[in-house]
Amino acid sequence: MAGQRYLIKKYANRKLYDTQTSRYITLEGISRLVQQGHDIQVIERDTGRDITSLVLSQIVTSEQKREPAEHAGERLQERGQALLDYLRRTLSGPAALVTSTVERGRLDLEELVDLAVDRALNRLSIPTRRDVDALNARIDDLERRVSRIREQVPRGRRAPKTSES
């Protein structure tokens, strides 16, 4: 359940600004967004550096400190699960991008190798697999034509069969 994507900017004065709502937001507010299933990204306003993981770890640490000891374990587990779910969602996108880029590179490399082999075979006057397949297709076509012509010639007028046919 991926909700809206929130872009949070951290200013030099350490304030966090939610660009979606055009308001300042606290670590607690970001925690609620993550628990509700929203995707967030936190960047430093001045440098553009992604500091999402740093802010999320601050949230976990601050919430752990606030919890009474008897409820700390279960609340931490809930929030940890929400954080883990968020990380899985955000990391699956880049992983898919890397996979598709690698696949595209592999296909490009295969194409280059095929072209290089074709050129080398052509220079050596060695027919490629495509050339052989094309010749076989032409032979098959010629055999079909000869068979049709033979069927059209009356029986008495057929030329004698040669030892090759």
C-alpha positions as CSV (number, residue, x, y, z in Angstrom):
1,M,0.0,0.0,0.0
2,A,2.2,2.9,-1.2
3,G,0.6,6.2,-0.3
4,Q,1.5,9.7,-1.5
5,R,5.1,10.6,-1.8
6,Y,6.3,13.3,0.5
7,L,9.4,15.3,-0.1
8,I,10.8,16.8,3.1
9,K,13.5,19.4,3.0
10,K,15.9,19.9,5.9
11,Y,17.1,23.5,6.3
12,A,20.4,24.6,7.8
13,N,18.5,25.7,10.9
14,R,17.6,21.9,11.4
15,K,13.9,22.6,10.6
16,L,12.1,20.0,8.4
17,Y,9.8,21.4,5.7
18,D,7.1,19.2,4.1
19,T,6.8,20.4,0.5
20,Q,3.5,18.4,0.1
21,T,1.6,20.4,2.7
22,S,3.9,23.5,2.6
23,R,4.4,23.4,6.4
24,Y,7.1,22.5,8.8
25,I,7.0,19.0,10.1
26,T,8.5,17.3,13.2
27,L,10.2,13.9,13.4
28,E,7.0,12.6,15.0
29,G,5.0,13.8,12.0
30,I,7.4,12.0,9.6
31,S,7.0,8.9,11.8
32,R,3.2,9.1,11.3
33,L,3.6,9.4,7.6
34,V,5.8,6.3,7.4
35,Q,3.4,4.4,9.6
36,Q,0.5,5.3,7.3
37,G,2.4,3.8,4.4
38,H,3.5,7.0,2.7
39,D,6.8,7.2,0.8
40,I,9.1,9.9,2.1
41,Q,12.3,11.4,0.9
42,V,14.3,13.8,3.1
43,I,16.9,15.9,1.4
44,E,19.2,18.7,2.6
45,R,17.9,21.9,1.1
46,D,21.4,23.4,0.4
47,T,23.2,20.4,-1.0
48,G,20.3,18.1,-2.3
49,R,21.9,15.2,-0.4
50,D,19.4,12.4,0.4
51,I,19.4,12.0,4.2
52,T,16.2,9.9,4.5
53,S,17.9,7.0,6.3
54,L,19.6,9.3,8.8
55,V,16.2,11.0,9.6
56,L,14.5,7.6,9.9
57,S,17.1,6.3,12.3
58,Q,16.7,9.5,14.4
59,I,13.0,8.8,14.6
60,V,13.5,5.2,15.8
61,T,16.0,6.4,18.4
62,S,13.9,9.2,19.7
63,E,10.8,7.0,19.9
64,Q,12.7,4.4,21.8
65,K,13.8,6.9,24.4
66,R,10.2,8.1,24.9
67,E,8.6,4.7,25.4
68,P,8.0,3.3,28.9
69,A,10.1,0.2,29.5
70,E,7.1,-2.2,29.6
71,H,5.7,-1.1,26.2
72,A,9.0,-0.3,24.5
73,G,9.5,-3.7,22.9
74,E,6.2,-4.0,21.1
75,R,6.0,-0.3,20.0
76,L,9.6,-0.5,18.7
77,Q,8.7,-3.7,16.8
78,E,5.7,-2.0,15.2
79,R,7.6,1.0,14.2
80,G,10.6,-1.1,13.1
81,Q,8.2,-3.1,10.9
82,A,6.8,0.1,9.4
83,L,10.4,1.3,8.8
84,L,11.4,-2.1,7.3
85,D,8.3,-2.0,5.0
86,Y,9.3,1.5,3.9
87,L,12.8,0.5,3.1
88,R,11.7,-2.5,1.1
89,R,9.4,-0.3,-1.0
90,T,12.1,2.3,-1.6
91,L,14.9,-0.2,-2.4
92,S,12.8,-2.3,-4.8
93,G,12.7,0.5,-7.4
94,P,16.5,1.0,-7.7
95,A,17.0,-2.7,-7.8
96,A,14.6,-3.1,-10.7
97,L,16.3,-0.2,-12.5
98,V,19.7,-1.8,-12.1
99,T,18.4,-5.2,-13.4
100,S,16.8,-3.6,-16.5
101,T,20.0,-1.6,-17.2
102,V,22.1,-4.8,-16.9
103,E,19.7,-6.7,-19.2
104,R,19.8,-3.9,-21.7
105,G,23.6,-3.9,-21.6
106,R,23.7,-7.6,-22.1
107,L,21.4,-7.4,-25.1
108,D,23.6,-4.6,-26.6
109,L,26.7,-6.7,-26.1
110,E,25.1,-9.7,-27.7
111,E,24.2,-7.6,-30.7
112,L,27.7,-6.3,-31.0
113,V,29.2,-9.8,-30.9
114,D,26.8,-11.0,-33.5
115,L,27.7,-8.1,-35.8
116,A,31.4,-8.7,-35.3
117,V,31.1,-12.5,-36.0
118,D,29.0,-11.8,-39.1
119,R,31.6,-9.3,-40.4
120,A,34.5,-11.7,-39.7
121,L,32.7,-14.6,-41.5
122,N,31.8,-12.3,-44.4
123,R,35.5,-11.3,-44.8
124,L,36.5,-14.9,-44.9
125,S,33.8,-15.8,-47.3
126,I,32.3,-18.3,-44.9
127,P,28.5,-18.4,-45.0
128,T,26.7,-17.5,-41.7
129,R,23.9,-19.6,-40.2
130,R,21.4,-17.1,-41.8
131,D,23.0,-17.6,-45.2
132,V,22.7,-21.4,-44.9
133,D,19.1,-21.1,-43.7
134,A,18.2,-18.7,-46.6
135,L,19.8,-21.2,-49.1
136,N,17.8,-24.1,-47.5
137,A,14.6,-22.1,-47.8
138,R,15.3,-21.3,-51.5
139,I,16.1,-25.0,-52.2
140,D,12.8,-26.0,-50.5
141,D,10.9,-23.4,-52.5
142,L,12.5,-24.7,-55.8
143,E,11.6,-28.3,-54.9
144,R,8.0,-27.3,-54.4
145,R,7.9,-25.5,-57.7
146,V,9.4,-28.5,-59.6
147,S,6.9,-30.8,-57.9
148,R,4.0,-28.6,-59.1
149,I,5.4,-28.5,-62.6
150,R,5.7,-32.3,-62.7
151,E,2.1,-32.6,-61.6
152,Q,0.9,-30.4,-64.4
153,V,2.8,-32.3,-67.2
154,P,0.6,-35.2,-68.6
155,R,2.0,-38.7,-67.8
156,G,3.0,-39.6,-71.3
157,R,4.9,-36.4,-71.9
158,R,7.1,-36.5,-68.7
159,A,10.8,-36.6,-69.2
160,P,12.5,-39.6,-67.9
161,K,13.7,-39.4,-64.3
162,T,17.3,-38.9,-63.8
163,S,19.4,-40.7,-61.3
164,E,19.5,-37.4,-59.1
165,S,15.7,-37.2,-58.6
